[in-house]
Amino acid sequence: MNEPDQGAGANKAKAPRLPRCDGILRLGLLSLVLCAVLATACNSSDVSSPAVRPVADILAGQIEIADLTASSATVRVETNIDVVCSVVYGPDQSYGSQSTDPDMGGLPHRDHRAPLRGLQPDAVYHYRLQGTGPDGTLYVSDDLAFRTLATEAQTEEHGRNVASLAAGARLVEVSSTFGNSGTWAASNALDGDPRTEGHPPATVTLPQSQSL
């Protein structure tokens, strides 16, 4: 009985075993699926855009241009809900400047007066009113326009402010804890700038021979 030839089998080199890649491929595929799911979630409606509605929906009256001069104007409007309001304005519909009501103090309210300053005489200015409601809704007006007065002399025809520091008025007494310093200084009421006219109660002496 012949013995099996062990030498022939022993002399054959064993082929190296290659590592299995099935697990790596599955892990890579799972990672791609997870990235796709996360990308979809980031672009989903969970982070919704704010609703945009016409400002006419909340107006309690007409939008008005008040205190018009050759270099300034004030946008006045009342709303039927509390909103944080601002006005963008400029020589064309690209605007370029923005104003808010100085009386707002960062809080929403209903009676809005936004001063527009640094205007040119006898020039057309475009402006747009926009406000944000407590639910995040953005209210936007159409593009509106007005023309400034031709000269400051024409402005004088509308009256002269005698209760101003420039006209000689002076602050006598302040009946408020705010006093006459800081943002709410009482003297702001006399500086001739509507943007800073919000002030605590005060007593003012007018120039001699002047009266309101």
PETA-V512373 format. One line per field, one symbol per residue. phi: phi as a letter, one per 20 degrees, with the letter a starting at -180 (. if undefined). burial: I if it has 24 or more other ideal C-beta (glycine too) atoms within 12 Angstrom, else O. A space follows every 50 residues. Layout:
phi->???
burial->???
This chain:
phi->.efgffffffffffffefffdgffffffffffffffffffffefefdeff fdcffgfcfdaefcdclfcfcbacedaddecfcedbcdbrfbfelocbbc ffffmndfbdddcdfdcmeeflcecebcebbdefenfedceffcbbdfff bffffffeodeeecffeofbedbcdbffmcbnfdfffffdemdgfcefaf gbdcdeggmdbe
burial->OOOOOOOOOOOOOOOOOOOOOOOOOOOOOOOOOOOOOOOOOOOOOOOOOO OOOOIOOIIOOOIOIOIIIIIIIIIIIIIOIOIIIIIIIIOOOOOOIOII IIIIOOOIIIOIIIIIIOIOOOIOIIIIIIIIIOOOOIIIIOOIOIOIIO OOOOOOOOOOIOIIIOOOIOIOOIOOOOOIOOOIOIIIIIIIIIIOIIII OIOIOOOOOOOO
